[in-house]
Amino acid sequence: MKYESLVNEVGPQAADFLSEQMLVLFGSEAPPELRPFCFIIDRNNVKETIVEGDTLLIDEEAFKVVAVGNAVNKNLNDLAHITLNFKGEVDGDMAGTLYLEEKEIPNITVGTTLKIV
């Protein structure tokens, strides 16, 4: 287990990004102007560097990591703030983005677990 967190709050507009196959994670320290657009998670330390080829589990649904922005590990540790991109490819070099295989995104609610293995 490289990283684990829990969704504690879902901003009222957080699902708006799902139509773009993306979602935004942020720790409880999210600024008030961003909070409505985020899935608020626990801020936990990354136990081992997240790399291409790892797997993100949303509850039990697995997604292969296809690329890791160069700030993902630091941002998860410092702010629990990254973007998850489910387009299956890297569309630009977004430092704080974890790029995942293209697959239907499951329903994410308060209590959803996120793990990277």
N, C-alpha and C positions, 0 to 999 in steps of 0.2 A: 504494500500500500504506500504510494508516494504522497497522496494528498486525500483528505476527506473533509467534507463540510456538510452543513445542513441548511436548507432554505428556511429562513425565519419569517420572511415577509415578502409579499409580491406587490410591487408598485402597481398602481391602477393602470398605467400605460406600459408596463413591462412587456406584455404580450404583443404590443404593436410591432416590435422588431422581428417577431416570429415570421411574419409575411416575407421578410428579407432573409430568412433562414439564419437569424442571429439572435442572441440574447446577451444581456449585460448583467454581470455579477458584480456586487459591491458589498463590502463589509458594513457593519452597523454604523460606521463613521461616514457613510455616504453624505455628500453635501445635500442640503434640502432641495436645491434646484434639480439634482440628478435622481434623487431617491424615487420619484414616481415612475421612472423608466427602468428601474433595476429590480433584479431578484436579489434580495438582501440575504447574505449568508454569514455564517460564523467565520471569523478570521482565524485560520489555523496555519501553522507552519508547513511548508513543503518539506517532506522528510527526505526526498531524493529528487534530483533534477528531473523534470518532466521533459521528455524527448519524443521526437517523431517515432511512431510505432507503438507508443503506449496506448492505453484504452481508458476512455472516460465512461464511467457508469453513471447513468441517471436512474436512480433506484436500481433496477436489474437490467435496463436497456443499455447495451454496449455500443460505443462509437469509437472507431479507430482514429487516433490522432495522426493527421497527415502532415502537419507542420506546427511549429511552436515559435511564436513571436519572441524576439530576444529579451523582452521585459516581462514575460508571463510569470516566470518563477519568482522574480523580485516583487512584482505587483501582487501576486497571491499572498506572499509573506507579509508585505507592508500594509496593504489596504484591502485584501481579498477582492481586488478589482481587476477583472479581465472581461474580454468579449469572447463568447463562444460562437464560432462561425461554422455552420453546418452545410456549406456549399460543396464540400468535397474537393475543393481546390484552393490554392492560395491566390487571392485576388488583391494583389498589392502586398506590401510588407508592413503590416500593422504590428508594431512592437508588442502591444498588449493583447494580442489575439491568439487564441488556441483554435487552430483549424482542424475540423473534424470531417469524417466521411459524410457524404450526402445520404441522409436517411430521415424518415419522418421523426420529428421531435416529439417525445412523449409529453403529456400534460405535467407541468411542473407547478407544484403547490407548496404551501407551508408544510414542512415535514419531509419534503423530497430530499433524498441523500444524493450527494455528488462525490464520486470517488475517482481517483486516477491511479491506475495500476499498471 
